[in-house]
């Protein structure tokens, strides 16, 4: 399928290996030094581009966690021409390490994923010079990202800003009863620099 250039740019910018080394060194009390892998996977390829993501602390790179799937699709909404829909693997452990060993992701299929209906982002963009873009992804006003993990109800506030070189992630854990932020971008976004490209096209 042919995709709009902005959707392809978003997928290419998101795909790669990232870390927040500079931020973690400057403010270690608030920002753990993390590696983030985002790998294109051949799922839902009939109408979208799909990316597998996971992360790990630099002190335990062999123990990646927070495996998730992002499905990028074009929309008819001029205010948010791209949408990101999140999915959770039904068995995250089988995909753990897929960021550094993508062969683990070769057989990934839709029936191995759990759609998270409220976990969606509307993506807008600003075109820069030389066919480059700046993207901003925020939840729709009515969206509420909640899901069940290990028997507990989890609520997450999602969002990111992205250029070709840098990814700012605003994801935060929310305590459903109080609305209190419990983890993540409490004092501001995690600022990742791309260290390696995993090109989509």
N, C-alpha and C positions, 0 to 999 in steps of 0.2 A: 504494500500500500504506500502511496505517496503522502508524506506528511508535510505540513507547513514548515517553512524554514525556522520559525521561532520555536516550534516544538522540537525540532531536531537540535537546535542550539541548546535549549534547556536540557535535553537528555544528554548531550555531549558535555555540557558544563557540569552536570551532576555526576557523571560517570567518572570514577577515578579513585585514587587513594589520597586521603587527606590527613593532615594532623594540625593540631593547634599549639605547636611547640612554643612559638613566641609568646602567645597569651599565657600559657601555663608557667613559663619561666618568669614572666612579668608579675603574675598574680597567683602564685601557687596555692594560696589559702582558699581561693574561690573556684579555680579552674583546674581540674584534673587534666594531665597530659594524655590526650586520647588520639588514637588512630581510628579513622573512619574509612570503610570500603563501600563503594557503591558500584555494583556490577550489572550491566545489562543482561537480561535473561529473556529467552524466547517464549514468553507467555503472553497471551492476549495480543499477539502480534498482528491479528487481523485488523485492529482498529486503534492500536495504541502502542506506546513504548514502555516497557516494564523494567524496573531496576530493583535488584536485591541490595539491601543495606544491612550492615552490622558494624559494631564498633568494639574497641577493646582499650583498656588502659595500657599505657606504654610499659608498665611493670609486669603485665600479664598478657602479652600479645597472643599467647596460645589459648586464651580463654575469652574469645569474642562473645558478645551478648547483644541483646536487643535486635534480634533478626526481624526484618520487616520487608515488605514489598511496596513499592510505589508504582502505580500505574498512571502514566501521563497521557492525557487525551486532549484533542482539540475540541472546543465548544463553539456554539453560535452566539455566545455572550461577548459583545465587544468590550465590556468592562473587565472581563476575565476570560480571555480567549483560550486559556489552557486550564485544565483541572488535574489535580493530583489526588488519586484515590488510594488510601492505604489498605493493606491486607496484612493479616498475621499468619505465618505458617502454622498449620495444625500441629506440626511436630518440629519446633525450632531446632532441636538438638541434631536432627539429621542434616540440617543445612549449616550448622555452625562450622566456621572455617571456610565457607564458600567465598569469602572476600579474597583470600589468598590462594584458594584451590577451587577455581570456578567449575571444574569438572563435577563437583558435588551438586551443581545447579542444573546440569544438563537435562535431567529427567523431571524437572519441576513442572507440575501440571496444575491447572486451575482447581481441581478437586482436592489439592493439598493445601489450599489457602482458605482462610476465613475472611470474608468481606467485613470491613468495619465501617458501617454506613455513615456514622457521624464523623469519621476521621477523613476529612476531605479538605483540600486547599484550593482556593481560586488564585490563579497566577496571572499577574499583569506584567508587562514588560515596557522598557524604554529602549529605543534603538540608539546606539552610540555610533561613533564613526567606524568605518571599515567593516560593516556588517557584524558588529558586536552588539551584545544586548546586556541589559541589567534587568534582572527578574526580581519580583516580589511576590511571595506566596502567603496568603492569610486565609483563615477559615471564613466561610460564609457566616453572616451574622447569627443565623439560627443553629449553626452546627455545634454539636457537643460530642467530643471524641471520648467515648467510654467503651471498655471491653473487659472481659473476665480473663484473668491470668492467675494460674495456680490457685483457683478458687476465690480470688479476691477481685472486687470491682476496681478497675483502674481508670482514672480520668487523666487525659493529657491535653495540654494546650499546644498546638502545632504552629509552625511558621518558619519561613526562611527567606533570606535575601541572597542573591547569587550573581556573580560576574564570572568571567572566564577563569579568573585566578583565585577568587575567594568565595567561600560559602559561610554565611552567618546563620546559625541555627538557633531558633528561639524556643525549642521544645522544652516544656516544663511539666512535671507531675503535679497534679492538683488533688488535694484531699476533698473528695466529693461532699462530705458533710459540712465542711467549713469554707471551702474555696481557697484554702491556704496552699501556697506553693511549697512542695516538699522536696523537689530535686530539679536539676537542670539549670536553665538560664535564669537564675534568680536575680543576679545583678546585671544582666545583659546577655547578649548572645554569645554562644561559643563560636569563635572566629577561626575557621579552618582555612589552611592554604593547600591548594592542590599540589601534590608531589609527583603523581603519576597519572597519565591519561588512560582510561579504558574507553576507547572511542566507540560510538554507536554506529557511525557511518564512515 
